[in-house]
Amino acid sequence: FLLGIIGLFLFYRDKLEIRKSISDKKKKLADISSIVLTSTVVYLQIYRIIDNSEKYPQGFLEEPLIQIFPIILLITSLLILVLLIISVISSLQEYKSYLIFKRNKIVSNRRLDFEKIFENDNRKKIIENILFSPGIHFKELLRECFLQRGQLQWHLKVLLEYGIIKSKKIGQYITYFPCYEDLDSRKYNIKLMKSETSMKILSLIAKFPGINPSTIAEKIGIKKNTVNYHINKMKKSELIVSQKEGRNLKIYLIEEISIEL
């Protein structure tokens, strides 16, 4: 029984690991479920140790609460697991209903029926990842969906042709969105920013509006020329604006953009 619980826990962690791309609520549910399952395993180990020990009075393990507690823990974790699965399925079903309601017409010459598109497990995984992480790019989808490059390209082509998802080039990346998602590239430029230095500079600008390049260079410990290079990149991506006051150049985050520090 104990090995069965451990096996269930490992299967759960492998198949339903909640990544950063997924919403905080689902991540919290997954973490709670992990804690409860781990607690169940630990409790059963303690139960076994006590059962083999002569230090505890006879009948101690027959107390109703001690007998029921691991069952309650296991049922709780399984209920949370069911909630997670339902939330994923319902998100996909809601999106499918939305597309049907919008009456998206098939623009492809393929013979695939609209319903059959959603029956393919690989396509469902792709759609789920795009729903949970709008603006996700090709390499991330490749990692998350465990598909070969050619497979992913083919399925994305089908989804794009049928109007189920849409794509946009942001910088050097092709990113993918649900059809109802606003394609304001500025908020996704932050997600696609790979430079740790750029993120540090952006965080400082968000924390200290009106900060100047010299202060940024001093706080991070890099040359001013390097700061200017990153600032110019962020200006082109429409993440920041600069305002000159006398000799002083003040940098501000664009008002509509918000970042998580």
C-alpha positions in Angstrom: 0.0 0.0 0.0 2.8 2.3 0.9 4.6 1.6 -2.4 1.4 2.3 -4.2 1.1 5.8 -2.5 4.7 6.6 -3.4 4.1 5.4 -7.0 1.0 7.6 -7.2 2.9 10.6 -5.9 5.7 10.2 -8.4 3.3 9.7 -11.3 1.4 12.8 -10.2 4.6 14.9 -10.0 5.7 13.7 -13.5 2.4 14.2 -15.3 1.0 17.2 -13.6 4.0 19.3 -12.6 2.8 22.9 -12.6 5.3 25.0 -14.4 5.8 28.8 -14.1 3.7 29.3 -17.2 0.6 28.1 -15.4 -1.6 30.3 -13.2 -0.8 30.8 -9.5 -4.0 29.3 -8.3 -3.2 26.0 -10.1 0.3 26.1 -8.8 -0.9 26.5 -5.2 -3.3 23.7 -5.6 -0.5 21.5 -7.0 1.8 22.4 -4.1 -0.9 21.7 -1.5 -1.6 18.3 -3.1 2.1 17.5 -3.1 2.4 18.4 0.6 -0.7 16.3 1.5 0.6 13.3 -0.4 4.0 13.6 1.1 2.5 13.9 4.6 0.5 10.7 3.9 3.7 8.8 3.0 5.5 10.2 6.1 2.5 9.4 8.4 2.4 5.8 7.1 6.1 5.4 7.7 5.7 6.6 11.3 2.7 4.3 11.7 4.8 1.4 10.7 7.7 2.4 13.1 5.2 2.7 16.0 3.6 -0.6 15.1 7.0 -2.4 15.3 7.9 -0.6 18.5 7.2 -1.9 22.0 7.4 1.6 23.6 3.8 2.4 22.9 0.8 1.0 24.8 -1.2 -1.9 23.2 -4.1 -0.6 21.2 -2.6 2.8 20.6 -2.7 2.4 16.8 -6.3 1.3 17.0 -7.5 4.8 18.0 -10.2 5.9 15.4 -8.4 9.2 14.6 -5.1 7.5 14.0 -6.7 5.0 11.7 -8.7 7.5 9.7 -6.1 10.4 9.4 -4.1 8.9 6.5 -7.3 8.1 4.6 -8.4 11.7 5.0 -5.0 13.0 3.8 -5.1 10.7 0.8 -8.7 11.6 -0.2 -7.9 15.3 0.2 -4.9 15.1 -2.1 -6.9 13.1 -4.7 -9.7 15.7 -4.6 -7.3 18.5 -5.3 -5.8 16.4 -8.1 -9.3 16.0 -9.6 -9.9 19.7 -9.3 -6.7 20.4 -11.3 -7.6 18.0 -14.0 -11.1 19.5 -14.2 -9.8 23.0 -14.4 -7.5 22.0 -17.4 -10.3 20.3 -19.2 -12.8 23.1 -18.5 -10.4 25.7 -19.8 -10.0 23.8 -23.1 -13.8 23.2 -23.4 -14.6 26.9 -22.7 -12.1 27.9 -25.4 -13.6 25.4 -27.8 -17.1 26.8 -27.1 -15.8 30.3 -27.6 -14.5 29.4 -31.0 -17.8 27.7 -32.0 -19.7 30.8 -30.7 -17.5 33.1 -32.8 -18.2 30.7 -35.8 -14.6 30.7 -37.0 -14.7 29.4 -40.5 -12.3 26.8 -41.8 -9.9 28.4 -44.2 -7.9 25.3 -44.9 -8.3 22.8 -47.7 -7.7 20.0 -45.3 -10.5 17.5 -44.7 -10.2 17.6 -40.9 -13.5 18.3 -39.1 -13.5 21.1 -36.5 -14.4 18.6 -33.8 -11.6 16.2 -34.8 -9.0 18.9 -34.3 -9.7 18.9 -30.6 -9.6 15.0 -30.4 -5.9 14.9 -31.1 -3.9 14.7 -27.8 -0.9 16.5 -29.2 -3.0 19.4 -30.5 -4.8 19.6 -27.1 -1.5 19.8 -25.3 -0.4 22.7 -27.6 -3.7 24.6 -27.2 -3.6 24.1 -23.4 0.0 25.5 -23.2 -1.0 28.5 -25.3 -4.1 29.1 -23.2 -2.0 29.0 -20.0 0.9 31.0 -21.4 -0.2 33.4 -24.1 2.8 34.7 -26.0 4.7 31.3 -25.6 7.3 30.8 -28.3 8.2 27.8 -30.4 11.1 26.4 -28.3 9.0 26.7 -25.1 6.2 24.7 -26.8 8.7 22.2 -28.0 9.9 21.7 -24.3 6.4 21.7 -22.8 4.7 19.4 -25.3 7.5 16.8 -25.7 7.1 16.7 -29.5 9.5 16.5 -32.4 10.2 19.8 -34.2 8.4 18.5 -37.4 5.4 17.3 -35.4 5.0 20.6 -33.6 5.4 22.6 -36.8 2.7 20.5 -38.5 0.2 20.8 -35.6 0.8 24.6 -35.3 0.2 25.0 -39.0 -3.2 23.1 -38.7 -4.2 25.2 -35.7 -3.3 28.5 -37.5 -5.1 27.5 -40.7 -8.3 26.7 -38.8 -8.2 29.9 -36.9 -7.9 28.2 -33.5 -4.7 30.1 -32.5 -2.8 33.1 -33.9 0.8 34.0 -34.1 2.9 37.2 -34.1 6.6 37.9 -34.5 8.0 39.7 -31.5 11.7 40.5 -31.9 13.4 37.3 -33.0 10.6 35.0 -31.8 7.4 33.7 -33.3 4.9 33.7 -30.5 1.5 32.1 -30.2 -1.8 33.3 -28.7 -5.4 32.3 -28.2 -7.7 34.0 -30.7 -9.2 36.3 -28.0 -5.8 37.5 -26.7 -4.7 41.1 -27.2 -1.5 41.1 -29.2 0.1 44.1 -27.5 3.7 43.1 -28.1 5.1 45.3 -25.3 4.0 43.2 -22.4 5.4 40.0 -24.1 8.7 41.7 -24.9 9.4 41.5 -21.2 8.7 37.7 -21.1 11.0 37.2 -24.1 13.9 39.3 -22.7 16.7 36.8 -22.2 19.4 39.2 -20.8 19.7 39.2 -17.0 21.2 42.7 -17.2 18.2 44.0 -19.1 15.8 42.6 -16.5 17.9 44.2 -13.7 17.8 47.5 -15.4 14.0 47.2 -16.1 13.4 46.3 -12.5 15.3 49.4 -11.3 13.4 51.7 -13.7 10.1 50.2 -12.4 11.2 50.7 -8.8 12.7 54.2 -9.2 10.8 56.0 -11.9 13.0 58.8 -13.4 16.2 57.1 -12.6 19.2 58.1 -14.8 21.7 55.8 -16.6 24.6 56.8 -14.3 22.7 55.7 -11.2 21.6 52.5 -12.9 25.3 51.8 -13.8 26.3 52.5 -10.2 23.6 50.3 -8.6 24.2 47.3 -10.9 28.0 47.7 -11.1 28.4 47.9 -14.8 29.7 50.6 -17.3 27.4 53.4 -18.4 27.9 52.4 -22.1 26.5 49.0 -21.3 23.5 50.6 -19.6 22.9 52.8 -22.6 23.0 49.8 -24.9 20.3 48.0 -22.9 18.2 51.2 -22.6 18.2 51.7 -26.4 17.1 48.0 -26.9 14.2 48.6 -24.4 13.2 51.8 -26.2 13.0 50.0 -29.5 10.8 47.3 -27.8 8.5 50.2 -26.4 9.1 49.2 -22.8 10.6 52.5 -21.6 10.7 56.2 -22.4 13.3 58.8 -21.7 12.9 62.4 -20.8 15.8 65.0 -20.8 15.8 67.6 -18.1 18.8 69.8 -18.5 21.9 67.5 -18.6 20.0 64.8 -16.8 18.3 61.9 -18.7 15.4 60.4 -16.8 14.1 56.9 -17.7 10.5 55.8 -17.1 8.6 52.5 -17.6 5.8 52.9 -20.1 2.6 53.4 -18.0 0.6 50.6 -19.6 3.4 48.1 -18.9 3.7 46.2 -15.6 6.3 43.7 -14.6 6.6 41.2 -11.8 9.7 42.0 -9.7 
